[in-house]
Amino acid sequence: MYLYYSSQANFRPLWLSPRQVIIIPVAHAFDGYAKEVAERLHKENFYVEANLSSETLPKKILEAQVSQWNYILGIHFFQV
């Protein structure tokens, strides 16, 4: 698994933002790992959601950008 992030330009600092982190798995095969990462971040007191819907990846990313999430984490397989 490989974890990457994209920092969005937002007017609020991370600690003040109501939407801190959203996790978007690239395929449904990674939904379990996305839930696990979301639980870990939630235990560290971050506000986090995992978008496990059946929408396409570009639509999930667009919705996250429009909703002004501070960080968008994408979960996918990375082959070295």
Secondary structure, DSSP 8 states (H G I E B T S, - for coil): -EEEEEE---SS-TTT-S--EEEEESSGGGHHHHHHHHHHHHHTT--EEE---SS-HHHHHHHHHHTT-SEEEEEE----
